[in-house]
């Protein structure tokens, strides 16, 4: 028996999304347009959570704040609110070689650094 499934598009207008994080009723996505956006899981318009200088990549949350990595000349980890702000967020730590995937606990932020010496890194919150 073959089951037919229908794919539903939640939003359009993204440029090469690099990650996906589900929090509450929203999907959060960084894209190559230099922004972190969210869209309701029920579908709807994109809302800009943060504008980014560079290319945002990884996403993580502790439930209160959103953390993202930025690749490029100013590679860093940033933090900001889960709600739309159009701000750039606050630099959590800079000078990181190619920071990608993120994870957050109540005590630390973790990420994978690609760069010339790949590693997993941690910084206390």
VMD Tcl script that draws the C-alpha trace (Angstrom):
set ca {
  {0.00 0.00 0.00}
  {1.43 3.35 -1.04}
  {0.82 6.34 1.20}
  {0.48 9.73 -0.46}
  {1.92 12.66 1.45}
  {1.67 16.33 0.70}
  {4.57 18.71 1.29}
  {3.59 22.10 2.69}
  {5.76 25.18 2.09}
  {5.92 27.25 5.27}
  {7.69 30.23 3.73}
  {9.60 31.37 0.68}
  {12.18 34.09 0.12}
  {15.11 32.33 1.80}
  {18.56 32.36 0.20}
  {20.41 29.07 0.78}
  {19.27 28.31 4.34}
  {22.05 26.68 6.35}
  {20.34 25.32 9.47}
  {16.94 24.79 11.07}
  {15.86 25.10 14.70}
  {12.33 24.55 16.02}
  {11.37 26.50 19.13}
  {7.78 26.73 20.35}
  {5.56 27.65 17.40}
  {8.41 28.84 15.14}
  {11.11 27.54 12.81}
  {14.34 29.59 12.93}
  {16.62 29.66 9.87}
  {19.89 31.46 9.02}
  {20.40 32.18 5.32}
  {22.93 33.57 2.86}
  {21.07 36.88 2.72}
  {22.84 37.73 6.00}
  {19.96 37.25 8.37}
  {18.41 34.94 10.91}
  {14.67 34.65 10.33}
  {11.74 32.81 11.83}
  {8.47 31.58 10.37}
  {5.42 30.23 12.20}
  {5.19 26.43 12.00}
  {1.67 26.94 10.67}
  {3.17 28.95 7.80}
  {3.29 32.67 7.12}
  {5.64 35.54 6.52}
  {9.33 35.49 7.42}
  {10.24 37.68 10.40}
  {13.82 38.94 10.73}
  {15.25 38.07 14.14}
  {18.73 39.43 13.38}
  {20.62 41.04 10.52}
  {24.15 39.67 10.21}
  {27.43 40.99 8.81}
  {28.70 37.84 7.13}
  {27.09 34.45 6.63}
  {25.08 33.04 9.55}
  {25.32 29.30 9.92}
  {24.52 27.35 13.09}
  {21.66 27.95 15.56}
  {20.98 26.92 19.15}
  {18.83 28.13 22.02}
  {18.50 27.81 25.75}
  {14.81 28.66 25.45}
  {15.34 32.32 26.33}
  {18.06 33.46 23.89}
  {19.06 32.50 20.38}
  {22.72 31.84 19.54}
  {24.15 31.74 16.00}
  {27.53 31.49 14.35}
  {28.76 33.84 11.63}
  {31.29 32.83 8.99}
  {33.49 35.25 7.09}
  {36.03 37.92 7.94}
  {34.49 38.44 11.40}
  {33.83 34.81 12.41}
  {32.10 34.80 15.77}
  {29.24 33.49 17.91}
  {26.38 35.92 18.59}
  {23.38 35.91 20.92}
  {20.06 37.72 20.76}
  {16.37 37.45 21.55}
  {14.07 34.83 20.04}
  {11.74 37.61 18.89}
  {12.09 39.80 15.77}
  {14.38 42.76 16.38}
  {16.26 43.52 13.14}
  {19.29 44.07 15.38}
  {22.65 42.37 14.94}
  {22.70 40.58 18.30}
  {25.49 40.75 20.84}
  {28.90 39.23 20.18}
  {29.30 36.26 22.53}
  {32.84 35.40 21.39}
  {34.85 36.56 18.37}
  {37.91 35.39 16.48}
  {36.69 31.83 15.99}
  {37.94 29.91 12.95}
  {34.94 28.86 10.87}
  {32.40 28.33 13.70}
  {29.56 26.07 12.65}
  {27.22 23.80 14.59}
  {26.11 25.06 18.02}
  {24.71 23.58 21.21}
  {23.76 25.41 24.40}
  {23.40 24.26 28.01}
  {22.60 26.31 31.07}
  {26.34 26.67 31.72}
  {28.10 26.65 28.32}
  {27.93 27.29 24.60}
  {29.55 24.62 22.39}
  {30.47 24.76 18.70}
  {32.49 23.00 16.06}
  {35.35 24.98 14.54}
  {36.30 23.91 11.03}
  {39.30 26.06 10.07}
  {42.91 24.86 9.87}
  {42.70 22.99 13.21}
  {39.21 21.47 13.46}
  {37.97 21.14 17.02}
  {34.99 21.25 19.33}
  {35.02 24.30 21.58}
  {33.23 25.46 24.72}
  {32.79 28.78 26.48}
  {31.07 29.36 29.82}
  {28.02 31.58 29.68}
}
mol new
graphics top color blue
foreach p $ca { graphics top sphere $p radius 0.5 }
foreach p [lrange $ca 0 end-1] q [lrange $ca 1 end] { graphics top cylinder $p $q radius 0.2 }
display resetview
